[in-house]
Amino acid sequence: MEFTIAINTYPNPVDDLLTVKHQEKGTVVLNLWDSNGKLVMDSILTSETETVDMSSLSAGQYTLILRTSSGYAGRRIQVTK
């Protein structure tokens, strides 16, 4: 998968709140997958800066994917407890 949009995520590693920044217009879909390939979060971002609550997730590595009409972006996110 070729990533075509720019995003910024912090902090990483994260234990509770993850900030996701992008500059895309229109619908932005956030998907979060665990290390077993299970979709654990699916949401629509409504602003260019969003805070995502990660506190209910188990410690481990996750893959965050943002999808828009103009492309994709992805990050590896480490959740700590």
Secondary structure, DSSP 4 states (H G I P E B T S, - for coil): ----S-EEEESSSBSSEEEEEE---S-EEEEEEETTS-EEEEEEE-SSEEEEE-TTSPSEEEEEEEEETTEEEEEEEEE--
